[in-house]
Amino acid sequence: MSSTQAAPTYYVVFVTVAVLTLKAVNEEVTKPYMDEPFHVPQAQAYCNGDYWTWDPKITTPPGLYALSLVLKKVFMLKCNLSMLRLTPLLALMCLPIALTPLISYHKPVVLAFFPIGCLVSAVSTVLLAMQGKHWRAALNNIIWVLYAYALSQVLYLRLHDPSALEASPVDLVRSVLSAPRVLPDILRNFVPYALVLITFGAFVVWNGGIVLGDKANHVPAFHVPQLYYFVGFATAFGWPALVSGSGGIPALGRDVYARMFGNKRNTAATCVVSAGMCLTIYKFTIQHPFLLSDNRHYTFYIWRRVFLLHPLVPYLLVPGYISCAWAWYIRIGYDQTLLQNLLLPVFVVPTLLPTPLLEPRYFLIPYILLRAQVKDVPSWGLVLEGLWYMAINAATMYVFLYKERVGVGRFMW
């Protein structure tokens, strides 16, 4: 059976597992949990036609609340806890539909279960931009709107853009210098995105910041190590895709070593970058109050038992960050150009740099977009990746549902 023929079967299994998971959550967790005490009353206010009451602790726009209202009006669903939990499930069910056309540019990708409302939206934005539907693509998160636009232009414009694995720093300079000659071609398509930029700027001025509520605990910061944490997160989740390339782990290890220490220039560059990263860790590491104030999250234990194990630990991880970053660059660079390889990191920086809290959900969208660029994963690699995600999800849900601790609560990401 071909992958195309099997796709409906995979989708049915996907939806079935998601529905059964929600059923188990509703049976075990019968009261609002974690952030639900904020979101459930807010959604119920919308369901009751009260659009002006707003909980100041809520930081995100009311997209899911509006969707809950639509479900109530169209399907006569109640706005109780169980039905409100159905809203993100519906978004999850839309994710494969949104991803399938996008990954046709890249080839298959396996996904884990995560909070995904904004992921579906971001994936749809990139897809629409690559299809040339720029006015529809511009209705989304500002950073991923601009990423979608830039990716659509890089794919189709004639810039100096050699193969990623053969390019040198000089090629990057030549690529930048070749940009002015294509400006007339890209400005026409930029109009809808410019309107989003203007609207976003107006909102920030009117709102006094990016987040809607709880501004005191969501102050933008200069959190450089957040970029390093993302590299670690992506590698921990996506290692099956990394090691499934031609030659496996030995070949990837040799390529990474060559990039880091293959000659005197590379060795010197690695030493300089390492020193710079150590400096940014020393100057810009942020231990957000939320990180160690809530022991129901896995990041609490990662931070305490890894990063706080010894003062040198954050610095000892620097070579690992660099080698993992090179591994991803090499893995996605087999069939991509220099600019295609570098485009996502450029947009990850303004996404993660201002976020002071170490939280996995911030890494979700960039990880999925990164993983989608790995094109040649063999069948055994996809099976291994799927089993890895299944193990993570099964363990996470089992601990959340059945290992509640008195005085602590339920563990979750």
Salt bridges, closest charged atoms under 4 A:
GLU27 OE2 - LYS23 NZ 2.52
GLU36 OE1 - ARG85 NH2 2.89
ASP171 OD1 - HIS160 NE2 2.91
ASP214 OD1 - LYS57 NZ 3.62
ASP214 OD2 - HIS218 ND1 3.70
ASP294 OD1 - ARG296 NE 2.85
ASP294 OD2 - HIS297 NE2 3.55
GLU359 OE2 - ARG361 NE 2.55
ASP376 OD1 - ARG331 NH1 2.55
GLU385 OE2 - ARG371 NE 2.69
GLU404 OE1 - ARG410 NH2 3.25
